[in-house]
């Protein structure tokens, strides 16, 4: 059976799914057609139920729960770190931007930004243009995800807050940013597919050097050392299995968003565990 597997074209997702893309493990009769799209495009596609398996932002899940189950493996979690709010390096110390460029309204980064500063104005830009636009002074501040969390200084930017660190201080919990979902039409195979994806992630983690060589071709603007760091930030034990703490963190995040009026649909998380 062929399944579409949609994920972001960045180093951590490339590393995560390396064993499937390069056929390193026995997939038990499943084959995977990899579809590479930015995370906000994947969030929107999930609203229509387009792909069999997809990476999405946790923020998006309440809007796609009718189509998808949440898998307990494959999550990207910031444990005390996460998306960064940045301003030009020359901005006055302590000044907070009134307007922030964000990589998509349904990104988890955007949700946490609004929890941190409810009144901040936002403008949506492609995630890979935010740094340059802020550095040029065309927007007061930017919300950086992906590799921008490691490269912002050389782009002429400075950090005013790490939203993952803020979340950890507020709640004592890690920040679940992105997860994998499985279309409900495959509900009867959900546990089997979840285990297969976990096996692929485990293979990459135990063959790290080989996986990193593959992932480096997806590492926009990162050298080998930075790519290794970035992959380590977001493909780790949390990715193998969120566990009770990770699932509780996701529920807390979405409930806070709902209570704040940011999320318009009451969150109901339907997990595939095992």
C-alpha positions as CSV (number, residue, x, y, z in Angstrom):
1,X,0.0,0.0,0.0
2,X,1.3,3.4,-1.0
3,X,0.8,6.3,1.5
4,X,1.5,9.9,1.0
5,X,3.9,11.3,3.6
6,X,4.0,15.1,3.7
7,X,6.6,17.0,5.7
8,X,8.7,20.1,5.7
9,X,11.8,20.4,3.5
10,X,14.1,21.0,6.4
11,X,16.9,19.1,8.1
12,X,15.0,17.8,11.1
13,X,12.2,16.3,9.0
14,X,14.7,15.0,6.4
15,X,16.6,13.2,9.2
16,X,13.4,11.9,10.8
17,X,12.2,10.2,7.6
18,X,15.6,9.3,6.2
19,X,15.1,5.6,6.8
20,X,11.8,5.6,4.8
21,X,13.1,7.9,2.0
22,X,16.2,5.7,1.5
23,X,14.5,2.4,2.2
24,X,16.6,1.5,5.2
25,X,14.0,-0.5,7.1
26,X,11.5,-3.2,6.2
27,X,8.2,-1.3,5.8
28,X,6.0,-4.4,5.8
29,X,4.3,-3.8,2.4
30,X,3.9,-0.1,2.8
31,X,5.6,2.4,0.4
32,X,5.8,6.1,0.9
33,X,5.5,9.0,-1.5
34,X,7.2,11.9,0.1
35,X,5.7,15.3,-0.4
36,X,7.7,18.4,0.7
37,X,5.9,21.6,1.6
38,X,6.4,24.3,4.2
39,X,4.5,23.8,7.4
40,X,1.8,26.4,6.9
41,X,1.0,24.9,3.5
42,X,0.7,21.5,5.2
43,X,-1.6,23.0,7.8
44,X,-3.9,24.2,5.1
45,X,-3.8,20.9,3.2
46,X,-4.7,19.1,6.4
47,X,-7.9,21.1,6.5
48,X,-8.9,19.4,3.3
49,X,-7.6,16.0,4.3
50,X,-5.3,15.7,1.3
51,X,-2.4,13.5,2.6
52,X,-2.4,10.1,4.3
53,X,0.3,11.1,6.8
54,X,1.3,14.7,7.4
55,X,3.4,16.9,9.6
56,X,1.3,19.7,11.0
57,X,1.6,22.4,13.7
58,X,-0.1,21.4,16.9
59,X,-1.9,24.7,16.7
60,X,-3.7,23.4,13.6
61,X,-4.9,20.2,15.0
62,X,-8.3,21.4,16.5
63,X,-9.2,22.4,13.0
64,X,-8.3,19.1,11.3
65,X,-9.3,16.6,14.0
66,X,-12.3,15.6,11.9
67,X,-9.9,14.3,9.3
68,X,-6.9,13.1,11.3
69,X,-5.6,11.2,14.3
70,X,-2.5,12.4,16.2
71,X,0.4,10.1,16.2
72,X,2.4,9.8,19.4
73,X,5.7,9.6,17.5
74,X,7.3,12.1,15.1
75,X,6.8,15.3,17.2
76,X,9.2,18.2,17.2
77,X,9.4,19.5,20.8
78,X,11.3,22.4,22.3
79,X,12.2,21.5,25.9
80,X,13.1,25.0,27.2
81,X,13.8,26.4,23.8
82,X,11.7,27.2,20.7
83,X,10.7,29.9,18.2
84,X,12.4,33.2,18.7
85,X,11.1,36.8,18.5
86,X,13.8,38.9,17.0
87,X,14.4,42.6,16.1
88,X,17.2,44.3,14.1
89,X,20.5,44.2,16.0
90,X,20.5,48.0,16.3
91,X,17.1,48.2,17.9
92,X,17.0,49.9,21.4
93,X,17.5,47.5,24.3
94,X,14.2,46.5,25.9
95,X,12.1,47.7,23.0
96,X,9.3,45.2,21.9
97,X,8.0,45.2,18.4
98,X,4.4,46.4,17.9
99,X,4.2,44.3,14.7
100,X,5.8,40.9,14.2
101,X,6.2,38.9,10.9
102,X,5.0,35.4,11.5
103,X,5.4,32.2,9.3
104,X,1.7,31.4,9.3
105,X,-1.5,31.9,11.4
106,X,-1.8,28.2,12.2
107,X,1.8,27.7,13.2
108,X,2.3,26.8,16.9
109,X,4.9,29.6,17.0
110,X,2.1,32.1,16.2
111,X,-0.1,30.6,18.9
112,X,2.6,31.0,21.6
113,X,3.4,34.5,20.4
114,X,-0.2,35.5,21.0
115,X,-0.2,33.8,24.4
116,X,3.0,35.8,25.3
117,X,1.8,39.1,24.0
118,X,-2.0,39.0,23.2
119,X,-2.0,42.5,21.7
120,X,0.8,42.2,19.2
121,X,0.0,42.8,15.6
122,X,1.1,40.2,13.0
123,X,1.8,40.0,9.3
124,X,2.2,36.7,7.6
125,X,5.4,36.1,5.5
126,X,7.1,33.0,4.2
127,X,9.2,31.6,7.0
128,X,12.4,31.9,5.0
129,X,12.0,35.6,4.3
130,X,11.2,36.8,7.8
131,X,14.9,37.3,8.8
132,X,15.8,39.4,5.8
133,X,12.7,41.6,6.1
134,X,13.2,42.3,9.7
135,X,16.9,43.0,9.2
136,X,16.1,45.5,6.5
137,X,13.7,47.3,8.8
138,X,10.6,46.6,6.8
139,X,8.9,45.0,9.8
140,X,9.7,45.8,13.4
141,X,10.1,42.2,14.6
142,X,10.0,38.6,13.4
143,X,9.1,35.2,14.6
144,X,11.8,32.7,13.6
145,X,11.3,28.9,13.2
146,X,13.4,26.2,11.7
147,X,17.0,27.1,10.9
148,X,16.6,30.8,11.7
149,X,16.8,29.9,15.4
150,X,20.5,29.2,14.8
151,X,21.4,31.8,12.1
152,X,19.7,35.0,13.3
153,X,22.8,36.7,14.6
154,X,24.6,36.6,11.3
155,X,21.5,37.9,9.6
156,X,21.9,41.1,11.7
157,X,19.2,40.3,14.3
158,X,19.0,40.0,18.0
159,X,16.6,37.9,20.2
160,X,14.2,39.5,22.6
161,X,12.5,36.3,23.7
162,X,12.8,32.6,23.3
163,X,9.1,31.5,23.3
164,X,10.1,27.9,24.3
165,X,11.9,29.2,27.3
166,X,9.0,31.4,28.2
167,X,6.6,28.5,27.9
168,X,8.7,26.3,30.1
169,X,8.9,29.0,32.8
170,X,5.1,29.6,32.6
171,X,4.1,25.9,32.7
172,X,7.1,23.7,33.6
173,X,6.3,21.8,30.4
174,X,8.0,21.3,27.0
175,X,6.6,23.1,24.0
176,X,5.2,20.7,21.4
177,X,5.6,22.5,18.1
178,X,4.8,20.1,15.3
179,X,3.4,16.6,15.1
180,X,2.5,13.9,12.7
181,X,-1.1,13.0,11.9
182,X,-2.7,10.0,10.1
183,X,-5.9,10.3,8.1
184,X,-8.8,8.6,9.8
185,X,-9.5,6.5,6.7
186,X,-6.4,4.4,7.9
187,X,-7.7,4.2,11.5
188,X,-7.7,0.4,11.4
189,X,-3.9,0.5,10.6
190,X,-3.1,3.4,12.9
191,X,-1.1,1.5,15.6
192,X,0.9,-0.4,12.9
193,X,1.8,2.8,11.0
194,X,2.7,4.6,14.2
195,X,5.1,1.7,15.1
196,X,6.6,1.8,11.6
197,X,7.3,5.5,11.8
198,X,8.8,5.1,15.3
199,X,11.1,2.4,13.9
200,X,12.2,4.7,11.1
201,X,13.0,7.5,13.6
202,X,14.9,5.1,15.9
203,X,16.9,3.9,12.9
204,X,18.0,7.4,12.1
205,X,18.9,8.1,15.7
206,X,21.1,5.0,15.9
207,X,22.7,5.7,12.5
208,X,23.1,9.4,13.2
209,X,26.1,10.2,11.0
210,X,24.6,8.6,7.9
211,X,21.3,10.4,8.6
212,X,23.0,13.7,9.1
213,X,24.8,13.5,5.8
214,X,21.4,13.0,4.1
215,X,19.8,15.8,6.2
216,X,22.6,18.3,5.4
217,X,21.3,18.7,1.8
218,X,18.1,20.1,3.4
219,X,19.8,22.4,5.9
220,X,19.3,25.9,4.5
221,X,22.2,28.0,5.5
222,X,23.6,25.6,8.1
223,X,27.1,24.0,8.2
224,X,27.5,20.4,9.3
225,X,27.9,21.4,13.0
226,X,24.9,23.6,13.0
227,X,22.8,21.0,11.2
228,X,23.8,18.4,13.8
229,X,22.7,20.9,16.6
230,X,19.4,21.7,14.8
231,X,18.6,18.0,14.3
232,X,19.4,17.3,17.9
233,X,17.1,20.0,19.1
234,X,14.0,18.6,17.3
235,X,14.7,14.9,16.7
236,X,15.2,13.1,20.0
237,X,13.5,11.1,22.7
238,X,10.4,13.3,22.5
239,X,10.2,12.4,18.8
240,X,10.3,8.7,19.4
241,X,7.3,9.0,21.8
242,X,5.7,12.1,23.3
243,X,4.8,10.1,26.4
244,X,2.3,11.3,29.0
245,X,4.2,14.6,29.7
246,X,4.3,15.5,26.0
247,X,0.7,14.7,25.5
248,X,-0.2,16.8,28.6
249,X,1.9,19.7,27.2
250,X,0.0,19.6,23.9
251,X,-3.3,19.6,25.7
252,X,-2.3,22.4,28.0
253,X,-1.1,24.5,25.0
254,X,-4.3,24.1,23.0
255,X,-6.5,24.6,26.0
256,X,-4.7,27.9,26.8
257,X,-5.2,29.0,23.2
258,X,-8.9,28.1,23.4
259,X,-9.4,29.9,26.7
260,X,-7.6,33.0,25.3
261,X,-9.9,33.0,22.2
262,X,-7.0,32.3,19.8
263,X,-8.3,28.9,18.9
264,X,-11.9,29.0,17.9
265,X,-12.7,25.2,18.1
266,X,-12.6,23.4,21.4
267,X,-9.5,21.1,21.3
268,X,-10.1,17.4,21.3
269,X,-6.9,15.4,20.9
270,X,-7.3,11.9,19.5
271,X,-4.0,10.1,20.0
272,X,-2.6,6.9,18.5
273,X,-0.4,5.5,21.2
274,X,1.6,2.3,21.0
